[in-house]
Amino acid sequence: MPKRIVNVEDFKKLLEKAVECRVLRMGDKAKLKLRTKKMLYVFITSKEEADKILKDIKIEVKEIK
């Protein structure tokens, strides 16, 4: 079962451990999924904030349609 992240700071801390990031855009929101070796984390935010976060990500990013 994935764990939900509620703020950006926690998401950025988990980026160091993450293997990949998947992005699902739906309506006016975006769901960012971080996969680590042991756990899946989910962060739901606005599309604009997701675009800002994705600019700084250095790991593999996959768009899900």
FENDASUL-V984249 format. One record per pair of residues at least 4 apart in sequence whose C-alpha atoms are under 8 Angstrom apart, sorted by the first residue. I is the first residue (numbers start at 1). J is the second residue. Records with the same first field share a line. If there is no record, write none. Layout:
# FENDASUL-V984249
I->J + J
This chain:
# FENDASUL-V984249
1->40
2->39 + 40 + 41 + 42
3->39 + 40 + 41 + 42
4->41 + 42 + 43
5->10 + 11 + 41 + 42 + 43 + 44
6->10 + 43 + 44
7->11 + 43
8->12
9->13
10->14
11->15 + 43
12->16
13->17
14->18 + 34
15->34 + 57 + 59
17->36
18->34 + 35 + 36 + 37 + 59
19->34 + 35 + 36 + 37 + 59 + 60
20->34 + 35 + 36 + 59 + 60 + 61 + 62
21->32 + 33 + 34 + 35 + 59 + 60 + 61 + 62
22->32 + 33 + 34 + 61 + 62 + 63 + 64
23->30 + 31 + 32 + 33 + 61 + 62 + 63 + 64
24->30 + 31 + 32 + 63 + 64 + 65
25->29 + 30 + 31 + 47 + 64 + 65
26->30 + 31
28->46 + 47
29->44 + 45 + 46 + 47
30->44 + 45 + 46 + 47 + 50
31->42 + 43 + 44 + 45
32->42 + 43 + 44 + 45 + 50
33->40 + 41 + 42 + 43
34->40 + 41 + 42
35->39 + 40 + 41
36->40
45->49 + 50
46->50
47->51
48->52
49->53
50->54
51->55
52->56
53->57
